[in-house]
Amino acid sequence: MPDADHPLPAADTVFPLPHHDGLGPLPEFAALRRTRPCARIRLPSGDPAWLVTRYADVRTVLADPRFSRSRATRGAGPRMAGVTTLPDSVLAADPPEHTRLRRIVAPAFTVRRVETLRHGVARLVDDLLDEVAAHGRPADLVPLFTRPLPLTVLCDLLGAPRQDGRRLEAWCDALRNLTAVPDSAVTTAVGEMTGYLAALIDTKRSRPADDLLSLLIRAHDDGDRLTHGELVSFALVLFAGGYGTTADRLAGTLHLLLEKPGRYQYLRESPDRIPRAVEELLRYAQTNVQANLRVVTEDIELGGVTLHAGDAVMAVNSSANHDEAAFADPGRLDLGRVRNPHLAFGHGAHHCVGSHLARVQLQEALAGLVRRFPTLRAAAPPLWKTGLKTRAPRTLPVTW
């Protein structure tokens, strides 16, 4: 925390920033990158923080161990909101604790292991698109496709019954709250989801299967490498992060492709363009409007200002992905962009462990759609989510 020798300047930017429908570049981030790349903000909790928006600075915050995740979630210190979620999870840990936890789960998400899941994801895409076709026109792709695809993939991966998906979905949505629901609702969701996962773990322990949760249980039972609390929080993080983020990215991807004539057709004409297009859609879509908070452990210069030990810092990946110093013509959605070192999945120790699984789902979803619905187009403007950590369509009406 700041002391008398290093008083914090008054926060002059209210956070979260004003809501904008759509996924295009946010003008507030663009202005901050130009004039105040490390700017003072006031968080929903009332705590002050620094908002970091340029590519090079964001990479520094994400990779430099002097920016601590643990200090932002445990003990007394600045917080994003009035309630802290998952303080004992891998997302809240610093090395070497984070390294130990990540090493346990990383083998399940290697490129080789995830590629073995691709056929099953493609089959699930086809099944969901059968339901879209049976529904008739117009159809809302959010409840019919963009939400059930990653939800089912995560249920199958961890070994949760598919019929429990709706309950898990509601809890995951609450965990991604900024201002949409009261803090008490978030606390309730965490408690209920924790209880559900603890019961599921007990079931898996007596009847293990070939799923990720059983693998994590073995890591707990063989030499006690995972505590029970770490085991439960691991499962919760994988559900909350793997489902909600991918669902929003998929909905946002489809919105961007259908927003302008020719984008969807570009992929339909040559489906081999899809992998590169997915990377550009991940870069361009300003889905995340915030980022995990970090706390500075020692004084450091960043973005032309001095940050002091105890200061809170938020480095926004989606702003970095529109930095003119890192990307040519970043405000243009170029589905054939070749050089694309985007930060959509983060950077450094906390780079998203499930990034390739998300890519496989996005790629197979687009491949299935252009094959099954070559004339897909928007039937009406989407409605947008508000008050969450991400921007994403709440509805996605289409016809064909």
HELIX and SHEET records of a PDB file:
HELIX    1   1 PRO A   27  THR A   35  1                                   9    
HELIX    2   2 TYR A   55  ALA A   63  1                                   9    
HELIX    3   3 SER A   70  ALA A   72  5                                   3    
HELIX    4   4 VAL A   90  ALA A   92  5                                   3    
HELIX    5   5 GLU A   97  VAL A  105  1                                   9    
HELIX    6   6 ALA A  106  PHE A  109  5                                   4    
HELIX    7   7 VAL A  111  GLU A  115  1                                   5    
HELIX    8   8 ARG A  118  HIS A  135  1                                  18    
HELIX    9   9 LEU A  141  LEU A  141  1                                   1    
HELIX   10  10 VAL A  142  THR A  146  3                                   5    
HELIX   11  11 PRO A  148  LEU A  158  1                                  11    
HELIX   12  12 ARG A  162  ASP A  164  5                                   3    
HELIX   13  13 GLY A  165  LEU A  175  1                                  11    
HELIX   14  14 ASP A  183  SER A  206  1                                  24    
HELIX   15  15 LEU A  212  ASP A  221  1                                  10    
HELIX   16  16 HIS A  228  PHE A  239  1                                  12    
HELIX   17  17 ALA A  240  GLY A  244  3                                   5    
HELIX   18  18 THR A  245  GLU A  259  1                                  15    
HELIX   19  19 ARG A  263  GLU A  269  1                                   7    
HELIX   20  20 PRO A  271  ARG A  273  5                                   3    
HELIX   21  21 ILE A  274  TYR A  284  1                                  11    
HELIX   22  22 ASN A  317  ALA A  320  1                                   4    
HELIX   23  23 GLY A  348  HIS A  350  5                                   3    
HELIX   24  24 SER A  355  ARG A  372  1                                  18    
SHEET    1   A 5 CYS A  38  ARG A  42  0                                        
SHEET    2   A 5 PRO A  48  VAL A  52 -1                                        
SHEET    3   A 5 ALA A 312  ALA A 315  1                                        
SHEET    4   A 5 ARG A 294  VAL A 296 -1                                        
SHEET    5   A 5 PHE A  67  SER A  68 -1                                        
SHEET    1   B 3 ALA A 139  ASP A 140  0                                        
SHEET    2   B 3 PRO A 397  THR A 399 -1                                        
SHEET    3   B 3 ARG A 377  ALA A 378 -1                                        
SHEET    1   C 2 ILE A 300  LEU A 302  0                                        
SHEET    2   C 2 VAL A 305  LEU A 307 -1                                        
END                                                                             
